[in-house]
Every structure is written in structure tokens, then in C-alpha cells.
Amino acid sequence: MEEQMTFQEFMAKVEARNPGEPEFIQAVSEVVESIWDVYESNPRFVKANVLERLVEPERVVIFRVPWMDDNGNIYVQRGYRVQFNSAIGPYKGGLRFHPSVNLSVLKFLGFEQVFKNSLTSLPLGGGKGGSDFDPRGKSDDEIMRFCQSFMAELFRHIGPNTDVPAGDIGVGAREIGYLFGYYKKLMNEFTGVLTGKGINWGGSLIRPEATGFGIVYFTEEVLNTIGETIKGKRVAISGFGNVAWGAVQKVNDLGGKVVTLSGPDGYIYDEDGVSGEKIDFMVTMRNSNRDMVQDYADKYPSAKFFPGKHPWEVPVDVAIPCATQNELNEEDALKLINNKCICVVEGANMPCVPKAVEAFQKAKMLFAPGKAANAGGVATSGLEMTQNAMHLSWPQEEVDARLREIMKNIHKACVEHGKEPDGYINYVKGANIAGFMKVANAMCDQGLV
Ligand code: GLU
């Protein structure tokens, strides 16, 4: 057998194999670093070369997506589906429509999804897909034509027992509707091939809110470890999309106050708190396809707009970045630490750059990674799949109770695998090890495939 590699040698090999994919390398490096000792000390994993197999997607599909705008102009977008790992269930993960989408971003997201889905304790493999299509400024008809063209190719690669996509940035209830309608037409089959469906055609109650609710349930668990709760806390949230929307609702439910939201154009600070009808206005902003948070400050005089800036300069107790990857840099992290923020929970996937995470951990701050904290979204997608398979739908209370229980269990797993000798809980390590063990063991059990 080949002599055992060091972590550095392993990463050098991954980098050489995946040139020009910085986000993917970043995600792999974070996971592999925290599971390295566990991996190395497990001869079964080493013998099966599980780690090298785990960082290679099982399949990547890339396809042309031509579409026509309302004026008859024709454009070509690139479509993707990264089917990363199916050791513990069918590939599962969202579709992202955003101009920043490329292979590196989707491989990072697919890789993260493998561990996240494993943490949910449901039988879900990991995948991700999407397109560099920019929904900004597009009409409803243009969105529909794009979704139909996208599904005209994707349909042959997915299925309720093969790969079950869902939403992500730029893909919400409307897009899932158009995608589902076209799949059904092509396959002549009404089946739970996508999650995040409308409530009258196979969707699950709570799914729209689930990612945000789950994040705040998880935050509550994290705060409980130091005898604190959300109640009375000032919370900074970034983004204003689906994840932020659910999180704002639940922070309000639990008695906290959300004082910021953000967009690509800057952030708003609302000392009165984002609550009541202002939460509904987040949906209006999202549906406008403008992608500008300034609209909030234009509508509500209690809010001030700070163009081109990040919300992390505002003094808060809890920060929940819910926008996108690498949105919170080292400088932002130092501001939060200086302002005595006690807890940072990642709502988005990998929103904090590695140096920011390092700074939080060095300051012994409570820090939870997205793959643990935002797993409630995909977990509730898993519950939607279960309901579809049983041809019934659970009441809201039941879905919410299951979601809450799942988030509690993920937190427990993070503590079990991440508690350090001095009592500090390293949630990054905990989440990565807990997610990894299950997938790695399943891969070993299933032989060399
Ligand atoms: N896009 C979400 C995520 O990042 C949800 C995926 C799903 O529901 O399949 O986990």
C-alpha cells in the first residue's frame, strides 16, 4: 500500500487536480483539516482511500441552456448539476441561479451539502446545481422560459430516487413551479422530484421558512451552552432573501431584535428592528428581481442605508450572515470581536472567510458553521420527500417539531465531536467529523464504487 500522505500533501494533490477552483479548495481544506486525525487513525478508511474518493464528485453534468428574452433576443447560459455523493441517499441539494455560479462554486456547495445532509440524520446524499443566469430585471415570462430550457436537459439526470433538486439563491417557489411543471410534462409523471414545491401540489408546510427557523433554533442551542437565549439580543443579519426572511421571523418570535439586513448594494440599519410588515416587505423586495436593500430604507424612515458597506460594523450580540459565500472578511470579524459580539452563526453556506473563522475561534467566540446551522432547510426538504412518498401531508406543528428536534440533534452531534479539552466547543470540527463518519462508513460498507 502507498505510504500515508500528510494533510499538506493531500491538499496539494487536490489543488493540482482542481485548478482554478478556489471556493472548492477552500471548502475541502476546511473539512479535511478538521477530520484528518480521525481519518488517519481509522485503518478501515485509509485502506479504502475514502478521503480521495470523497473529494471527487461522482458525476458532473454541464449543459447549454439557450433562452429567449421578451424582445426575441437569444442568450446562452451554462447549466450544471454536480452529483457529489450518494453513499447515504439520493443526491439532494439546491439549484442556484446567479451570475457568480461556476464549477468551483457548485463543487464547493455540493461538497458542503454531503456533510450537511449527513448531519440531518435523514437518508440524503449531496448534490448542487444551477446556472450563471442572472434573474435581476427579468420578467416572469423570461424566468419561465429559462426554467423550461434548463429542465429540458436536467430532467434526464434527476428523479425522486436519483437526485432531488430544490431552491437556493435565485431559485424560489416561482422557479420551482416552472421547473416542476416542465419535468412533469416531459416525464408524464407527478412525483416528488423537486422540493420546495407549492403547498397545493406536494410541498411541505414550513419548508419556505425552514432554513431560517432552523438557523435560529440552532442559535438558541448554541447560546444555551453559556446560559443565554435569543431573548433581548440585538442581532445583525445579512442578505434579505429566503434564508434571512425565515431567520428574521424566528428571531422576532423568540424575543430578539434584528437591526440590519443587506444586499449587494450595501446594508440597512433599523434601530426599531425588522419586524411586522417589514418582514413581508423582504419578500416584496426579493420578488422585484432588483436585488437592492436600499428599497427598504426608501420605504421605512426608521432605517438608514449604508451603501457599499457590510453590516458587521454595527454593535450586536449575535451575527447571522445569511447572504452568500465569503461575505464576511477578517476585518469584519475583528469589528464583531471588538464590539463584544458573543455568537456568530453562519446562515449562508461558507459566508465567513477562513481568516475570519480563525479569528472567532482564537477569541473563543461561539461560532457555528453553515453546514450545521442551516441544515434545517434541506432537512425539511427531506421531510417533504417523506410526505410525498407516503402521499400525505403533515400539519405545520408536526413539521416544525421535527425540524426543531433535528436541529437539536445536530447541535448535540457537534458538541459530541467538537468539544475541546478546555470545554470550548469547536463547532466546525464537530460538524465535519459527525458528517464525515456516517458517509465514510457507508462508502466502506458499499465497496469500491
Ligand atoms: N439550498 C439549500 C441548502 O443550501 C436547500 C437544499 C435542499 O433543500 O435540497 O441546503
Residues whose N, C-alpha, C, O or C-beta is under 5 A from the ligand:
A	BS01	LIG	K92 G93 G94 V164 P165 A166 G167 D168 N374 G377 V378 S381
